[in-house]
């Protein structure tokens, strides 16, 4: 009889431990997911307005009526999607306009 109680007690302990392991495993996965989201948001927020190459603060310059972001150290010039579409509409016959407004091939 003692042996049967011991086996039942061990099985209950193993079951409780298994449930506890599953609970904490789920909590850890949730925490990791939250940390990943927070890290991605921090990176985007910190990078906004800075040169992706050297980290200098970008200057906003108007070129042909379109605002572009320019690196003061001459690493490059960046343009947002909205401004890029404005240029593409204005320059429909250029390669940029054809890229945006040509018929897309269906896959």
N, C-alpha and C positions, 0 to 999 in steps of 0.2 A: 504494500500500500504506500509506503514511504517513497518507493521508487516511482510510482505513478504520479504522486504529488510533485516530486522533484522535476520529472519530465514536463508536467503541465506548467509548473512555475517557470521553468527555463523557456518554454515555448512562449509564454506570456511576456517574459522579459525580452525575448528576441523580437517579438512582434512590436512591443512598445519601442524598442530601439530602432527598428526598421521604420516605423511611423515617424519617429523623431528625426531620423536621418533624412527622410523624404521632405519633411517640413523645413528643416534648415537648408537643405539643398535648394529647394524652391526659393526660399528667402535670399540665399546667396545669389542665385541667378537673377532675381529681380533687382538686387542691389547692384550687380555688375552691369545690367542693362541701363539702370539709371545713371551710373557713373560714366558709361560710354556716351550716353546722350549729353550729359553735362559737359564732358570733355570736348565733344564735337561742337557744341554751342560756344564754349569758351574759345576754341581755336578760331571759329568764324568771327566772333565778336572782336577778338584781339587783332585779327588780320585786316579787318575792315579799315580802309583808308591808309594802308601801309603797303609799300612796295613788296611784292612777294619774293624778290631777289635779295634786296639789301636791307629791307625793314624801315627805310626812310618814310616819312610822312608824305603822301602823294598830294600834289597840287592840282586843283581843278582849273582847266584851261578850256576856253571856248575856241574851237577850230571849225570854221565854216558853219557856224551856228549850232554845232554839236559839242556838248560838254564831254571832255575826255579827262582822264586822270593821268598825270605825267609825273614821273619820278624826277626829283631835283638832281639826282646823281646821274641821270641819263641811262638808267637801266632799261627804260622802255616807256611806252604809252599804252594805257588800258582804256577800253571802252565797254560800257555796260550793254546788255542785250537790247534794251529799249532804244538807246542811241544808235546801235548797230542797225536796227531795223529802219530807223529814220534815214540813215545813210543809204541803205539798200533800196528803199523806196525812191529816193532821189536819184540814185544811180542805177536804174533798172537795166541799162545796157552794159554795165560793167560786170566783171566776174562775180562781184559781191551780190549784185542784184540777181544775176542768174542763179547763184547759189541759193538765195532765199525764195525766189519766185518761179523757178523752173518746175515743171511737173515732176513729182517724186515717183520713182519706180516702185511698184508693188512687189513685195517679196513673196 
